[in-house]
Amino acid sequence: MVQEAGHQLPMSDLTLFTVSYNHLSAKLPRLLYSISKYMGGQYANHVIWDNNSSDGTQEWLREIKHPNTTIICSERNINDLPAYNELARSCKTKYFMAINPNTRITGPFDAQPALSLFIDDPELMLVGHNGPSVKFVDVSPCGVGGWGWVPRLLVERDMNQPEDINTAHVQTWFFFADCEKFLQVGGFDIRNRRFDLRWPDDRFPEKPLDLLDKGNLIAAEIELSVRAVRLGFHIAFLTMPFYHYFSHGQQATVKGLDEGDAGRGLSPIGYQSGMYGEDKFIKEVT
């Protein structure tokens, strides 16, 4: 089911995507507030895809009146990366920007530097915050810098070669993409099987797919960037005024997030609980 709300702002070449699941308490309304505060007029539309939340998110989204916002309430949880694929297929603009619901914009934001990179480089496909680039020789059973999924990914790729394989990637808590190129390479490919990114067409025996396994999703996040490069496209890294709440649970409070922000030296966002009426819909997650 799709519900559209609000009046159109001046059109641009950019659409925003957010995929949510049980993020009504504090995070999703807080993100919308930061977008309004710091990104007004810079995008054609903000599409919010909700993955069948059970915490009142869908009820709230159906009622919210927010400018330039399209709401998609999925009847099942397909997880975030497959939802981005679906959103890209229906995108009406040349570029899209994905913003994780656990993310807030921390200050004045200008999307033009990122979009200018695409204009300057015809082969550019992805722009965003860089993840770690890990060499095979650096892998240990304890993980690399705490990223426990990196050695798992390398093992699943069946990479027993001593040469370096570049795993530099764009993280998905926020990223820009050229929509046509994103679709051309096939978007995110979620596979619970062994594979080697140097030969993307090679396939190995499949195991039952588990989209709830975070390792599979992060493996797909890395695989998209590496696959894009192997197929001749470019990726770029850009520091932007965003903060991703890695360590907070979905039921974090506005006060708790503000206290954490203050401890990191981030300025208060100015959002108050219930500002968008979400307090009427919050319920215990089952």
N, C-alpha and C positions, 0 to 999 in steps of 0.2 A: 504494500500500500504506500502511496506517495502523497504527501501533503505539502503544498507550497504556501509560504506566508510572506507578507511584507511587500514593499515596493522595490523595483529594480534600481540599483545604483548605476552610475555611468558604466557602460560595458568596458571590459578590458580583455586581455588575452589570458587571464588567469582564473581558474576555478579552485576553490579550497575543498579538500575532502577531510572528513573526520569519521572514523569508525569507532563506535562506542559499544560497551557491554557493561552494564551495571556501574556506570560512572556518574549517576545523578547526584550522589552526595558529594558536594564541594567541587568536584573536578570539572565536569562538562560545562555547567553554568559559568564557572570561573574562567574557563577557556573562552567561551563566547564573549564574556565581558572584556577579556584582554584583547580579543580580536577587534571588537567594537572600539576599544580605546586606542589601539595602536595601528590598526590596518584599515580603517574606514576608507571606502572609495577606491581601494586598490585591487579589487577582484570583482568578477562578474557575478559570482554566486558562491555560497558556502553550502555544500551538500553534506548532510549528516546521515550516515547509515548506522542504524542501531541493530545489533545482532540479537534481537529477541530478549532484551533485558528483562529481568524479573524484579527489579528494584523500583519500578515506577517511571523509568526513563521514557518509555514509549508513550505512556499517558501524558507525561509532561511535554514531550516533543509535539504531540498532537495539539496541545493547547497554546504553546508558546507563539508569540507574535514577535518575530525578530526579522529585521530587514534583510533582504537578499539571502534567504535561507530556504533550502529545499530539504525536506525530511523524508527519509526512506526507512520504514519500519519493517524489518525482515521478520518473517514468521519462523525462522530458524537461525541458529547461530552457525554461520559459515566461517567464522574467525576473520581477523582483520586483513590479512594479506589477500585471500580470495575476494574479499569485499572490495579492496582497492582495484583488483582486476576488473570487477563488474563496473565500478564507478568510472574507470578509465574508458571502458567500451562505450559508455553513454556520455562522455565528456564532450561539451560543445566548444571548448576553447582550445587554443594551441598548447597551452601549458596547464599543468595542475600542480598544486602544492598540498601534500598530505600533512596533517597536523594531528598527532596522537592526543587523545583526550586527557592523558596524564601530563600534558604540557601546558605551560603558560608563556605568553610573550612577556618579556621582562622590561621592555622599554620601547621608545619610538622605533618603528619598523618601516623599512623601505624595501619593497620587493624588487625594485628596479636593478640593483646590482646583480642579483641572481638571474633575472631575465636577460640582462645584457650579456651575460656569459653565453647564453644560448645563441644570441644574435651573432656574437663574435666567433663562435665555433659551431659550424654547421653539423659536426658529428657529435656534439654534446648531447647526452641523454639524461643524466642524473646530476643534481647538485644538492649537497646537504652536508650534514655534520659527518666527519670521518670516523669510522670505526678503526680498531687496531689492525695493522697489517702484520700477519704472523707467518714466520718461516717454519718449515717442517722441523728444522734443527732446534727450534725453541720450544717445541711441544713437550709437556711433561704430564704425568698422571694428575697433577694437582691443577692443571690449567695454566693459562698464560695470563698473568696479571689479574687473576680472579675470574677471567672469562672461561668458565668451565666448559662451555659449549664449543670452544675453538678446537681443542684436540679431538673432541667427538666428531666434529665436522671433517677434520682431516682424515680421521680413520674411516669414516663412512665414505669418503671419496676414494678410498682404496689407494691412497697416495703413499707409497713406500719408496718413492724415488728421492735421492739425496738433493736434487736441484731445487732451487727456491721456486715456489708457486705463489704468485702475488694474490693475497687475500684482502687487499685494501678494499673497503666498501663504504657505501653511503648508508648510514643508519636510518631507520624508518620512523623515529619519533618525530622528525619533520624532514621533508625532502621535497625538492622541485623536480619535475620530470617533463620532458617533451612528450606529449601524449602519443603522437604518431609513432615515435621511436620506441616508446615503452610497449606499445601494442605490437610493433613489428618484431621485437625480440620475444614476445609471448608473456610479458609481465612476470609476476612471481610464479615460480614453479615449486610447489610443495611436494616433496618426494620423501618417502620413508624407505629409501633404498640406498645402496652404495653407488657412487658415481664419481667420475673424474672430470673436472671442469675444463680440462684441456681438450677433451673430446666430448662436447655436450650431447652429441647424438648417441653415444654409447649408453646402453641400458643394462641394468643388472636385475636379478630377481627381486620382486617387490615383497615387502612385508605389509601387514595391515596398517593403513594410514591412521595416524593418531594426531589430529590437529590440536589436541590439548597439550601435546608435548612441546614445551617452549623451545626445546632444542631443534625440532623440525622447523619451526617458524623462523628462528634466527638463522638456521642454515639456509633457508630460502632467501632471507634478507641479504646474506653475503653472496649467495649464488647469483642473484640478479646482477649485482655490480660486476662480478667477475665474468659472468656470461656476456654482459654487454661489451666489456673490453675485448674478450676473445672474439666477438663477432664484429669488431671494428669500430665500436662506438666509444665515446669518451665519458668519463665521470669527473666531477670537480668537487672540491671541498671548500666550504664557505662558513665562516663563523657568523652566526646570527643571534639576535637577542632573545634566546629561548632558554627555558629551563625544563628539564624532564624529571618528574618525581619518581625516580627509579625505586626508592625504598619504601614508599608509602602504600598502604593498602587501599583498596577501592573505597573503603568507608572513612577515609580521612576527612577531618573537619576543616572548614575555612580557617578557624583559629589555629589549628595545628599546622596547616600549610603555611600560614603567615609567620608563625613562630619559627618554622624551619627556614623560611626565606630570610628572616632577620638574621638567623645564625649564619647564613651564607653570604650576608652582605647585600641581599637583594631588597629593593625598595618595595613597600607594601603595594599591592595591586589596586587596592581600594574597593574590592568587591565585598559585599556583605551577604551572609547566608539568607536565602529566600528572596533575593532581589528580583529574580525572574519568576517567582512563584513556585519554584521547585519543591519547597518545603511541604506543599499540600499533597505531593505525590510520592515522597520518599517513604519506602516501606522496607521491612527487613527482607534481605535476599534469601531465597529458599535454595 
